[in-house]
Amino acid sequence: METLQAIQKRRSVREYTGAPVPRQDLLKIVDAGRLAASGYNHQPWDFILITQPETIRKLTGVADWIDKAGAVVAVVLDPTAQYWREDGSAAIQNMLVAATALGYGSCWLQGGSEPLEAQLKNQLGVPIEKRLLTLVSLGVPAEWPTQEKKTLRQVVHWERW
């Protein structure tokens, strides 16, 4: 799938078949995250790949639908980097597009994991000085969502609002 097609097709998938995601595809997805732009090229990220179904089930406190995901990526950042949130967000977007290009569904849990950050860090062995920005679920979609996006005409303004 071409890049622009993957961007156009990408939607938040919250229903998975439970099928595993092959290791080589997970590495391609995370590599796309690793290659994201970052402020001052700090690259303040680390990624924890979670593939064991029993470990994924323990994450359902964040989102009850995550238990059928084939994998989950925990996005861990170094908060001493000036733009760590932006850098992490860029890495996540790259991973979402890469997952779509490879035929997988994905969902960025955004703020859903923040109230549970301390618990999740402990569960996943994340060092205390790091931040767990979010979790990204990945898997074979049970169905592909088709929510409409705003049209280009609705969001583009030339020169001024």
C-alpha positions as CSV (number, residue, x, y, z in Angstrom):
1,M,0.0,0.0,0.0
2,E,1.3,3.5,-0.8
3,T,1.9,6.0,1.9
4,L,-0.9,8.3,1.0
5,Q,-3.4,5.4,0.7
6,A,-2.4,4.2,4.2
7,I,-2.9,7.7,5.6
8,Q,-6.4,7.9,3.9
9,K,-7.4,4.4,5.1
10,R,-6.1,4.7,8.7
11,R,-8.8,4.6,11.3
12,S,-8.9,3.7,15.0
13,V,-9.6,0.0,15.2
14,R,-11.0,-1.3,18.5
15,E,-12.2,-4.7,17.4
16,Y,-9.6,-7.4,16.7
17,T,-9.7,-11.0,15.8
18,G,-7.2,-12.0,18.4
19,A,-4.7,-13.3,15.8
20,P,-1.1,-12.6,16.6
21,V,1.0,-10.1,14.7
22,P,4.2,-11.6,13.3
23,R,7.4,-10.5,14.9
24,Q,8.8,-9.1,11.6
25,D,5.7,-7.0,11.1
26,L,5.9,-5.6,14.6
27,L,9.5,-4.7,14.1
28,K,8.6,-2.9,10.8
29,I,5.9,-0.9,12.6
30,V,8.1,0.1,15.5
31,D,11.0,0.9,13.1
32,A,8.6,3.4,11.5
33,G,8.1,5.0,14.9
34,R,11.9,5.0,15.5
35,L,12.4,6.9,12.3
36,A,10.0,9.8,13.2
37,A,11.0,13.4,13.4
38,S,12.1,14.5,16.8
39,G,13.1,17.9,18.3
40,Y,16.8,18.5,18.1
41,N,17.0,14.8,16.9
42,H,16.9,13.7,20.6
43,Q,15.0,10.5,19.7
44,P,13.8,10.2,23.3
45,W,11.8,7.0,22.8
46,D,11.9,3.4,23.7
47,F,9.2,0.8,22.7
48,I,8.0,-2.2,24.7
49,L,6.4,-4.9,22.4
50,I,3.8,-6.8,24.3
51,T,2.7,-10.0,22.5
52,Q,1.8,-12.5,25.2
53,P,-2.0,-12.8,25.4
54,E,-2.0,-13.0,29.2
55,T,0.1,-9.8,29.5
56,I,-2.2,-8.0,27.0
57,R,-5.3,-9.2,29.0
58,K,-3.7,-7.5,32.1
59,L,-3.9,-4.2,30.3
60,T,-7.7,-4.2,30.0
61,G,-7.9,-1.7,32.8
62,V,-6.8,0.9,30.3
63,A,-9.4,-0.2,27.6
64,D,-11.6,-3.2,27.9
65,W,-11.4,-4.0,24.2
66,I,-7.6,-4.3,24.1
67,D,-7.7,-8.0,25.1
68,K,-8.2,-9.1,21.5
69,A,-5.3,-7.1,20.2
70,G,-2.5,-9.2,18.6
71,A,0.1,-6.9,20.2
72,V,0.4,-3.7,22.1
73,V,3.3,-1.2,21.9
74,A,4.0,0.8,25.1
75,V,5.6,4.1,24.0
76,V,8.1,5.2,26.6
77,L,9.8,8.6,26.5
78,D,12.6,10.5,28.2
79,P,10.9,13.6,29.7
80,T,14.2,15.5,29.9
81,A,13.9,15.9,26.1
82,Q,12.3,19.3,25.5
83,Y,9.7,18.1,23.1
84,W,9.2,14.5,24.4
85,R,5.4,14.6,24.0
86,E,5.5,15.9,20.4
87,D,8.3,13.4,19.6
88,G,6.3,10.5,21.0
89,S,3.2,11.7,19.1
90,A,5.2,11.8,15.8
91,A,6.5,8.2,16.5
92,I,3.0,7.0,17.2
93,Q,1.6,8.5,14.0
94,N,4.3,6.8,12.0
95,M,3.4,3.5,13.6
96,L,-0.3,3.9,13.0
97,V,0.3,4.6,9.3
98,A,2.8,1.7,9.0
99,A,0.3,-0.7,10.7
100,T,-2.3,0.3,8.2
101,A,0.1,-0.1,5.3
102,L,0.8,-3.6,6.4
103,G,-2.9,-4.4,6.7
104,Y,-3.3,-4.2,10.5
105,G,-5.6,-2.1,12.6
106,S,-4.3,0.1,15.4
107,C,-5.5,2.4,18.1
108,W,-3.6,5.1,20.0
109,L,-5.0,5.1,23.5
110,Q,-4.2,8.8,23.9
111,G,-5.1,10.0,27.4
112,G,-6.6,6.7,28.5
113,S,-3.4,5.4,29.9
114,E,-2.3,8.6,31.7
115,P,-4.3,8.0,35.0
116,L,-2.8,4.5,35.1
117,E,0.8,5.5,34.2
118,A,2.4,4.5,37.5
119,Q,0.6,1.2,37.6
120,L,1.5,0.4,34.0
121,K,5.1,1.5,34.4
122,N,5.4,-0.9,37.4
123,Q,3.7,-3.7,35.5
124,L,6.0,-3.2,32.4
125,G,9.2,-2.5,34.3
126,V,9.6,1.0,33.0
127,P,12.3,3.0,34.8
128,I,10.9,5.6,37.2
129,E,12.6,8.5,35.4
130,K,10.9,7.7,32.1
131,R,7.3,8.5,31.1
132,L,4.8,6.1,29.6
133,L,3.1,8.3,27.0
134,T,0.6,5.7,25.9
135,L,-0.2,2.3,24.6
136,V,-0.9,1.5,20.9
137,S,-2.9,-1.6,20.2
138,L,-2.3,-3.5,17.0
139,G,-3.9,-6.5,15.3
140,V,-6.0,-8.0,12.6
141,P,-9.2,-6.0,12.5
142,A,-12.5,-7.8,13.0
143,E,-13.9,-5.0,10.9
144,W,-12.4,-1.9,9.4
145,P,-14.1,1.3,10.6
146,T,-15.3,3.7,8.0
147,Q,-15.9,6.9,10.0
148,E,-16.0,10.0,7.8
149,K,-13.3,12.6,8.1
150,K,-13.9,16.3,7.5
151,T,-13.4,17.3,3.9
152,L,-10.3,19.2,2.8
153,R,-12.6,22.1,1.9
154,Q,-13.8,22.3,5.5
155,V,-10.4,22.6,7.0
156,V,-8.2,24.6,4.5
157,H,-7.9,28.3,4.7
158,W,-5.6,30.2,2.3
159,E,-3.5,33.0,3.6
160,R,-5.9,33.9,6.4
161,W,-8.8,32.3,8.3
